[in-house]
Amino acid sequence: MSLKKIAVLISGGGTNLQAIIDAILEKKINADIKIVISNREDAYGLVRAQKHGIKNMFISSKNLTDEEYSKKLLEIFKQEEIDFVVLAGFLKILSKDLVMQYKNKIINIHPSLIPSFCGRGYYGIKVHEKAIEYGVKVSGATVHFVDETADTGPIIEQKAVDVDDFDSPNFLQQKVLEIEHEILVSSLEKLCNDELVVIGRRVIKRGGKDEKSIDKRL
């Protein structure tokens, strides 16, 4: 099976990007990162890409609508012949047109158990502040396909962590970050092996169960 060409979009430190890079080097993911793009010039994830010889670029979103910014991204994806797109801490909303052209080919990692603490305004440390404020006993991370609305696409994988009585938002963020790396790599591995099937809102692993029988139960 030929290597899948992926683009990784970031806005910050790029620890999830690093997890992907490491997994590719260890032959866990059947992919080649063709390009890393950030909407923030000072994102350390660009440095991580540069250290590994991966093409990378900063594209400013200043004075651009989501549609205008997404058009720039789409041009690059077409030029690089991108198969799949990974949003790894990318703090921009993609346009409907881009999402539809890459339907079920864009995945996102979110630091909560969707549908809790997600959607517009829920990103970074804010997610963990809200989880602690609400008093939940478990939180976690979710990998999902991206659709036209923020954090509402079909869920690929989730994993939970306990929220202890005296966890701070920063400490909870670190606990969740560890499992983010794990499920993002796992999800991308399945995606690049063409193992994922989307039936309605459910994402199943091809060959793991009888797809026809599952389809009848939905």
Secondary structure as the mmCIF struct_conf table of DSSP 4:
data_model
#
loop_
_struct_conf.conf_type_id
_struct_conf.id
_struct_conf.beg_label_comp_id
_struct_conf.beg_label_asym_id
_struct_conf.beg_label_seq_id
_struct_conf.end_label_comp_id
_struct_conf.end_label_asym_id
_struct_conf.end_label_seq_id
HELX_LH_PP_P HELX_LH_PP_P1 SER A 2 LEU A 3
STRN STRN1 LYS A 4 ILE A 10
BEND BEND1 SER A 11 GLY A 12
HELX_RH_AL_P HELX_RH_AL_P1 THR A 15 LEU A 25
TURN_TY1_P TURN_TY1_P1 GLU A 26 LYS A 27
BEND BEND2 ILE A 29 ILE A 29
STRN STRN2 ALA A 31 SER A 38
BEND BEND3 ASN A 39 ARG A 40
TURN_TY1_P TURN_TY1_P2 GLU A 41 ASP A 42
HELX_RH_AL_P HELX_RH_AL_P2 TYR A 44 LYS A 51
TURN_TY1_P TURN_TY1_P3 HIS A 52 GLY A 53
STRN STRN3 ASN A 56 PHE A 58
TURN_TY1_P TURN_TY1_P4 LYS A 62 ASN A 63
HELX_RH_AL_P HELX_RH_AL_P3 ASP A 66 GLN A 79
TURN_TY1_P TURN_TY1_P5 GLU A 80 GLU A 81
BEND BEND4 ASP A 83 ASP A 83
STRN STRN4 PHE A 84 LEU A 87
BEND BEND5 ALA A 88 GLY A 89
BEND BEND6 LYS A 92 LYS A 92
HELX_LH_PP_P HELX_LH_PP_P2 ILE A 93 SER A 95
HELX_RH_AL_P HELX_RH_AL_P4 LYS A 96 GLN A 101
TURN_TY1_P TURN_TY1_P6 TYR A 102 ASN A 104
STRN STRN5 ILE A 106 HIS A 110
BEND BEND7 PRO A 111 SER A 112
TURN_TY1_P TURN_TY1_P7 ILE A 114 PRO A 115
BEND BEND8 SER A 116 PHE A 117
BEND BEND9 GLY A 119 GLY A 119
TURN_TY1_P TURN_TY1_P8 ARG A 120 GLY A 121
TURN_TY1_P TURN_TY1_P9 GLY A 124 GLY A 124
HELX_RH_AL_P HELX_RH_AL_P5 ILE A 125 TYR A 134
TURN_TY1_P TURN_TY1_P10 GLY A 135 GLY A 135
BEND BEND10 LYS A 137 LYS A 137
STRN STRN6 VAL A 138 PHE A 145
BEND BEND11 GLU A 148 THR A 149
TURN_TY1_P TURN_TY1_P11 ALA A 150 ASP A 151
BEND BEND12 GLY A 153 GLY A 153
HELX_LH_PP_P HELX_LH_PP_P3 PRO A 154 PRO A 154
STRN STRN7 ILE A 155 ASP A 162
TURN_TY1_P TURN_TY1_P12 ASP A 165 PHE A 166
HELX_RH_AL_P HELX_RH_AL_P6 PRO A 169 CYS A 192
TURN_TY1_P TURN_TY1_P13 ASN A 193 ASP A 194
STRN STRN8 LEU A 196 ILE A 199
TURN_TY1_P TURN_TY1_P14 GLY A 200 ARG A 201
STRN STRN9 ARG A 202 LYS A 205
STRN STRN10 ARG A 206 ARG A 206
TURN_TY1_P TURN_TY1_P15 GLY A 207 GLY A 208
STRN STRN11 LYS A 209 LYS A 209
HELX_RH_AL_P HELX_RH_AL_P7 GLU A 211 ARG A 217
#
